[in-house]
Amino acid sequence: MTTESPREALLDRAAAVVSHGDQAPVNEALAHGVPLVLVPMGGEQPIVASQVVAAQAGVRVRSTHLRVDELRLAIEAAIFDPTLRAGAARVREACARAGGHYATADRIEGLTVAALTSVSRRATA
């Protein structure tokens, strides 16, 4: 067993990551300081995308009726916008201070589950 995946080796060279916004690939990209283009489809993905945008570490594009030109512009922003590169670097530094991306992922997952549970309880009350 290894703690490094082939994806992690690629992230050392990546200028940006395009993802649907599942927690693991987002955490891995940000742990490497790589800005994201997120195309959330459902589940926790819209929440994760909103958090990445709020951290200025990536951009979000809508999944319905996505056009090539929209995706191209989002990828260009992730690669060339210094604000997004700086945001991703800030998240990388925070991840390192928190014990690495695996510890950070566990913490974020716990917070997400707690938030969703709270929302669910309010909805059924």
N, C-alpha and C positions, 0 to 999 in steps of 0.2 A: 504494500500500500504506500502511496505517495501523497504528499500534500500539494503537489503541483500538477495541474492538468495541462494538456496541450493548449487549451484556451488561454491559460495564464502566460505561456511563452509567447503567444501571438499578441497578447495585450501589451507586452513590452515594446512592440513595434507599431502598434495601432495608432492612427491619428484620430479615429472616432469609432464608435460602436453603434450599430443600428440594431435595436432589439424591440421586442413587444413589451418589455418592462417587467418580466419576472424578476424577483428579488435577487437570485443568485447571479445572473449575468450582469445586472446593474451593479451589484456590490463589487464583483470582480473588476469591472471596468473602472469604477470610481476608486477602488483600492490601488489601481495603477495610474490614476490621474487622467483617465481617458474620457473626454466628453462624450455624451450620448445623444442619439436621435431615438426617441421612443415613440412607438406606434402601439399604444395600449389597446388590447382587445376585450378585456373583462377581468373579473376577479379583483385582485389587489393591484393590477397593473395601472389603472388610472390614478390610484393613490400614490404609487411609487413614482409615476411620471410627474405628478404635481410636486412631489418633494424634490425631485431632481431639478425641475424648472425653478422652484423656489430657492434652491441652493445655487442657481445660475451655473449648473454643471451640465446642462443639456437642454434640448428642445423637444417639444412634443408635437406630433402631427396626428391628425385624425385618421382613423383606419378606414372609415367609410368613404368611398369615392376618392381614395388617395390617387393623386396624379404624379407622374414621373417628375414633372417640374417642381412640384411641392417637395417631394422627397430629395431631389437634387439640391434645392435651396437649403433645406434643413441640414443635409450632410455638409454642404459648404460652410454653413454657420458653425457647425460643431468643429470643423477642422480649422477654420480661419478666424473665428471670433475670439479675440483675446480675453473677453469677459468669461466666456464659457470655459476656456482652457484654465483660467485662473480659478474659477469656481470648482472645476474638477480637481485641481491641485489642492485647494483648501479641503475638500472632502477627503482626498488621499491622506493629507497630513492628519486630519481628525481621526481617520480610521487607524492610522499608525499609532496615534496617542491612545486610542481605545483598545489596543491589543491586536490589531490586524483586522482584515476584512472578515475572517470567519467569526471572530468575537463580535464584530460590529453587525454582521448578518444575523447572528443569534439574537442580539439585542433588538435590532429593528424588527425582526420577525415577532419577537415577544410583544413589542409595543403595538405592532399592527394587529396581532390577534386580540390583544386587550382592547384596542379601539373598536374593532369589528364586533367583539362580544358585547361591548357597551352599547353600541348602536343597535345590535340585535335585541338586547334586553329592553331598550327604550321602545323599540318598534312593537314588541309583544306586550308591553305593559299597558 
